[in-house]
């Protein structure tokens, strides 16, 4: 069916001169941002969850506010990484693979070696080493990884 009002030859809508695809730069910058932000979200969420476990043990003497804010801030960082899928879906998928699915699968395949690998990470406290191991052991790394991949795939399908 022909258009009712065909555009003149060579005509472009106003403002198109200001748009740019820039998909490579968006993908690279989004992926770098996601790969930097995601481990901070993991560290905060894992540490907050590990400290929340102390509530049961210590009762009223536990630092409930600190661990709650750590967990909430870690969750907010995961939300930021998932929202990056609107900017660059590849960024969210890459972060989900690198920081979630791959460590989760490594733990499933080599459960006895995982604690040693985490213990070899430099610059982390002993509490954070244990919290990260618990994060892997309980399966949250795998779950969060698949959720981030799902956010990236959903954003890709949404664009089409």
Buried (B, 14 or more C-beta within 10 A) or exposed (E): EEEEEEEEEEEEEEEEEEEEEEEEEBBEBBBEBBBEBBBBBBBBBBBBBBBBEBBEEEEEEBBBEEBBEBBEBBBEBBEBBBEBBEBBBBBBBBBBBBBBBBBBBBBEEEEEEBBEBBEEEEEBEEEBBBBBBBBBEEEBBBEBBBBBBBBBBBBBEEEE
